Amino acid sequence: MTDDLITTDHPLNADQQAVLTALLDTLIPPSDDGLMPGAGSLDLVRHLREGGDNNEEMLVGLVDQFDAAFSTFDADARESAVQAFSTSQPELFEWLLMNTYMMYYKTDQVLEGIGMSAGPPFPRGNTIIDGDISSLDRVVERGKSYRPA
């Protein structure tokens, strides 16, 4: 026996990762044309780690609330299961949803897909005066630029 095992510090095992991928793709599925990724193709664990809060334990508990077969369900069955979860665990669902959105909308492919420049908006020389929200006028005038999910 050797100690040459390759280990990972990922908090989810393979079955849990499959559930998480299906769950995230249920929240934000990939676009039919392939231009926009599904949220399941992105790394939520990395996002949580970058955020500095140790929420991996919360993520494991959340994923464990779904049957291991969830990843094999069709889209309608997954949506029903997610809706039931959102009703039974509204705070945990809101935590998942907000972290999913934050992760998704900071991804370069997504930003470019909605007509934004890749990368963070700062430090491109932009300055904002405290309390001045007039810089959002163009965004408001542009209207809805996201796709229904």
C-alpha positions as CSV (number, residue, x, y, z in Angstrom):
1,M,0.0,0.0,0.0
2,T,1.3,3.4,-0.9
3,D,0.5,6.9,0.1
4,D,0.4,8.2,-3.5
5,L,-3.3,8.9,-3.4
6,I,-4.4,12.1,-5.1
7,T,-6.9,13.8,-2.9
8,T,-9.0,16.9,-3.3
9,D,-10.2,19.5,-0.9
10,H,-13.5,19.8,-2.8
11,P,-16.3,19.5,-0.2
12,L,-18.7,17.5,-2.5
13,N,-18.3,13.9,-3.7
14,A,-19.1,13.0,-7.3
15,D,-22.8,12.3,-6.7
16,Q,-23.2,15.6,-4.8
17,Q,-21.4,17.5,-7.5
18,A,-23.8,16.0,-10.1
19,V,-26.7,17.1,-8.0
20,L,-25.2,20.6,-7.7
21,T,-24.6,20.9,-11.4
22,A,-28.2,19.9,-12.2
23,L,-29.5,22.2,-9.5
24,L,-27.5,25.2,-10.8
25,D,-28.5,24.4,-14.4
26,T,-32.2,24.3,-13.3
27,L,-31.8,27.9,-11.9
28,I,-29.9,29.2,-14.9
29,P,-29.9,26.8,-17.8
30,P,-27.5,27.1,-20.8
31,S,-28.9,29.1,-23.7
32,D,-30.2,27.0,-26.7
33,D,-27.6,28.6,-29.0
34,G,-24.7,27.8,-26.6
35,L,-23.6,31.4,-26.2
36,M,-24.6,31.6,-22.6
37,P,-23.4,28.9,-20.2
38,G,-25.6,27.2,-17.7
39,A,-24.7,28.0,-14.1
40,G,-23.9,24.3,-13.6
41,S,-20.8,24.7,-15.8
42,L,-19.4,27.3,-13.4
43,D,-17.6,26.7,-10.1
44,L,-19.8,27.7,-7.2
45,V,-17.4,26.2,-4.7
46,R,-14.6,28.5,-6.0
47,H,-16.9,31.5,-5.8
48,L,-17.8,30.7,-2.2
49,R,-14.1,30.3,-1.3
50,E,-13.3,33.6,-3.0
51,G,-16.0,35.3,-1.0
52,G,-14.1,34.6,2.2
53,D,-17.0,33.1,4.0
54,N,-16.8,29.5,4.9
55,N,-20.1,28.4,3.4
56,E,-19.0,25.1,2.0
57,E,-20.7,23.3,4.9
58,M,-23.9,25.1,4.1
59,L,-23.6,24.1,0.5
60,V,-23.1,20.4,1.4
61,G,-26.2,20.5,3.6
62,L,-28.2,22.2,0.9
63,V,-27.1,19.6,-1.8
64,D,-27.9,16.7,0.6
65,Q,-31.5,17.9,0.7
66,F,-31.9,16.6,-2.8
67,D,-32.2,13.0,-3.8
68,A,-29.0,11.6,-5.5
69,A,-31.2,10.8,-8.5
70,F,-32.0,14.5,-8.9
71,S,-29.3,14.9,-11.5
72,T,-31.1,12.3,-13.7
73,F,-34.5,14.0,-13.5
74,D,-35.9,15.7,-16.6
75,A,-36.1,19.5,-16.5
76,D,-39.8,19.6,-15.4
77,A,-39.1,17.2,-12.5
78,R,-36.0,19.2,-11.4
79,E,-38.0,22.4,-11.6
80,S,-40.7,20.9,-9.4
81,A,-38.2,19.7,-6.8
82,V,-36.5,23.1,-6.8
83,Q,-39.8,24.9,-6.3
84,A,-40.7,22.6,-3.4
85,F,-37.2,23.3,-1.9
86,S,-37.7,27.0,-2.3
87,T,-41.0,26.8,-0.3
88,S,-39.7,24.4,2.4
89,Q,-36.3,26.1,2.8
90,P,-36.8,29.8,1.7
91,E,-33.7,31.2,3.4
92,L,-31.4,28.5,2.2
93,F,-32.9,28.8,-1.3
94,E,-32.4,32.6,-1.3
95,W,-28.7,32.0,-0.2
96,L,-28.2,29.6,-3.1
97,L,-30.0,31.9,-5.6
98,M,-28.0,35.0,-4.6
99,N,-24.7,33.2,-4.7
100,T,-25.5,31.6,-8.0
101,Y,-26.4,35.0,-9.5
102,M,-23.3,36.6,-8.1
103,M,-21.1,33.8,-9.5
104,Y,-22.9,33.8,-12.9
105,Y,-22.9,37.5,-13.6
106,K,-19.2,38.0,-12.9
107,T,-18.2,35.4,-15.5
108,D,-16.5,36.8,-18.5
109,Q,-18.5,34.7,-21.0
110,V,-21.8,35.9,-19.4
111,L,-20.7,39.5,-19.3
112,E,-19.7,39.4,-23.0
113,G,-23.0,37.6,-23.8
114,I,-25.0,40.5,-22.3
115,G,-23.0,43.1,-24.1
116,M,-20.7,44.1,-21.3
117,S,-16.9,44.1,-21.3
118,A,-15.2,41.1,-19.7
119,G,-13.6,41.6,-16.3
120,P,-14.5,43.8,-13.4
121,P,-15.9,47.2,-14.1
122,F,-13.1,48.8,-12.1
123,P,-10.3,49.9,-12.4
124,R,-11.1,51.1,-16.0
125,G,-10.9,54.7,-14.9
126,N,-14.5,54.8,-13.8
127,T,-15.3,56.9,-10.8
128,I,-18.6,57.2,-9.0
129,I,-19.7,60.0,-6.7
130,D,-21.3,58.8,-3.5
131,G,-25.0,59.0,-3.8
132,D,-25.0,59.7,-7.6
133,I,-26.9,57.0,-9.4
134,S,-27.2,58.9,-12.7
135,S,-24.6,56.5,-14.1
136,L,-27.3,53.8,-14.1
137,D,-29.5,55.9,-16.5
138,R,-28.2,54.1,-19.6
139,V,-28.8,50.7,-18.0
140,V,-32.4,51.6,-17.0
141,E,-33.0,53.0,-20.5
142,R,-31.6,49.9,-22.2
143,G,-34.3,47.8,-20.5
144,K,-34.3,44.1,-20.0
145,S,-31.1,42.6,-21.4
146,Y,-31.2,39.2,-19.8
147,R,-32.8,36.1,-21.0
148,P,-35.6,34.3,-19.1
149,A,-34.3,31.2,-17.2
